[in-house]
């Protein structure tokens, strides 16, 4: 059960990161400014390719942590269940937050 949840939410996180990257790139191409300092620096230095690579690394790290915790839960390690739940909750919150950001980027795109 935990492994399936880890895979599902990792995939959803990847999708929300991809959507955020796409809408950010389109908005910037139309003259919008990135307000997140780290994202702006990545876009200035390496463009969308570096920005996307950074986001892929974040997703890979989150997926690896979730999968490791999920496997430990199977082995019935008590603290792993807590670690998995907290990690899963964090990934869920970030995924939902990125979906909201992507919708905001889309709204900005229609107003430009």
Phi, psi and omega in degrees: 000313182294322180295318179297319177296319179297316180294315181300309184288332174294319176295319178294322176297318177299316179296318180290326176293319179296317179296318178297317179297315181297312182292326177295316180297318180293316179300316180295324179294335179263008173105001179286159181247135177282124183269342177283120186301316181292315179299318179298316180297316178299318180293323179291319184282313187236004179072196183295329181297314178292319178301313180294320178299317178299317179294322177297322178295323177296314180297317180298320179295315179296318179296319179296317179295316179297316181295319179297314179294321180296321178293324178291327177297320177300327180278004176066040171276125188298312182290338179293326178297317179293315179300316180297314182298316179294317179296318179296318178299319178296315179296320178297316180297317180294319180298314179293319177300318179292327176296319178295318178298318179297320177295323177295318177298321179294319177296319177298319180299320181287340180268350181278000000 
